[in-house]
Amino acid sequence: MTSPALEPPARPTDLGALTGVRSGKRSFYPAYVRSMERLERAVEALDRISQALVRSSEGPRALVEAVVHAAADHLHARWLLLAVADGTLPAVRPRFLLRDGDRLIDDEALLPAEAREHLAVVRDRPWEVGRAHTGDGWVRAPMFLDGEPVGGIVARPGPGLEVAATDLAILRVLANQAAVALYNSFLYESARRLRGRTERLTEAAARQARDLAARNAELAEAQRRLVDAMHRQALDDERHRIARELHDTVAQHVLSAGMTIEVCRADLERMGPEAQEVARRLAPAKDLTRIAVERLRGAIYALHNTSDEPAGPLPEMLRRLSTVHLKTDLTVEVVVRGRQVPLPAEAERSLLRLVGEALFNTAAHAHATRARVLLVYRPDAVTVTVSDDGDGDPAAVRRLLRLAQTTDLAGRHRGLVNMQTRAEQLGGTLAIRRSRLGGIAVRVRIPLPIQGRDRNGVAPNDRG
């Protein structure tokens, strides 16, 4: 057996090699215990810090309170102050907060004198906070944001607590992270306010859109009523025109015929028995002319009274217009083809007058028994054709139109010229040809879209 005196000297233990403390030193264990306590406190502080810094969504006040509690608990502080320098982080409220025991103070008048002195340094000279980390029983940690001092933490640690470098490092980490979290809270609050403002503006825009839709509906209704009134006026104007034609021409011709018959009867009465028999036979003709004049006067009176019938689209107005002309043995048919296209009110009014003029000519001069109004809607044009089965000659009517355009003819055949003019004002053409019914067909073609023109029929692009 080997003698103990011959055994090799003992080597340092593994724990001693790791810690740098010899196992035989009496202070090793207390130092180890203090190191473990600091490590546990550091881990606990980091956990409190992480819990505090994720509360930015609750607002700056809750975040400041959480940071103050975490720092004060780590240092077992009798009091701890967190303050923001003047002119920095403008949205943070409160600007400072002191934890004194269990109380939280944000009123400067209630601060202890010592804490008030530190508050003045942090507020006015934040760059001095980091120059002296410790003092007469107090510790300070600066708060930086983007490399600029924006505040700090000041605390008086609890009695018997030895503030190590790791405690100051944790305090600086907490202060700097608090600055970042406070800035994020400021951004969050700003975004929340902007979102609220956006929601209010969106609601206001929705209300304005609803109001605008209501106003548009009112405007559309007013426009519809205006178009109806213009249609009604066009129909009334056509009635009045026909009444004037009847009064100035047809009634006068019938009166002249009656007077001629009466003069002839008077002459025949003096020519003997045979002539007197002829005069007797002419007596009913006189009565017929008198009855015709009375009926014409009744029709003229009816035409001069404005119609109370509501206006409508162009096809409906044409159907009503076909009933205005008074020749009882003339049957008027209105046919509509194609998909109806809304036309400007003035254009529909001109087409109504043009068709009215054509129907009046048919009733007054064509000796027709049947007339047809064909309205055709096409993608590029709208056409209106008025045809009859009378005995008119298209070539003769075209000659009269050319003659009326160059010669006054004492006002005769001006209706044809008016029709030609209305068609040209709408940018269209008027054609007169043989109708399939056997008489005359007056066809008007208006290209779409209809360009706006002034009262003289001049388009905007044509003005010099």
URBEL-V422080 format. One line per field, one symbol per residue. phi: phi as a letter, one per 40 degrees, with the letter a starting at -180 (. if undefined). burial: 1 if it has 9 or more other ideal C-beta (glycine too) atoms within 8 Angstrom, else 0. Layout:
phi = ???
burial = ???
This chain:
phi = .ccdcccccccdcccccccgbccccccccdcccccccccccccccccccccccccccchccccccccccccccccfccaabbbbccgbfcccbccaabbbgbcbbbbcccccdcccccccccccbccccccbcbacgbbbbcbbafgbcbiabbabcccgccccccccccccccccccccccccccccccccccccccccccccccccccccccccccccccccccccccccccccccccccccccccbcccccccccccccccccccccbhccccccccccdccccccccccccccccccccccccccccacddccccccccccccccbcbbbbbbgccbcbddcccccccccccccccccccbcfcbabbbbbbcbdbabbbbbbabcbcbdcccccccccccbbcffgcgcdcccccccccccgbbbbbacccchbbbbbbbbcbccccbcccgccdcccc
burial = 00000000000000010000101000010011010001001101110110111011000101111111111111101011111110011011000111110000100000100011011011100100110000000111111110001111111110000010001101111111111111111101110000000000000000000000000000000000011111111111111111101110111101101100110111011000001101100110010011011001101100100000001001101111110110000101110100010010101111111111111111110101011111111100111111111101010011011011000000001011111111111111010100101011111111110100100000100000
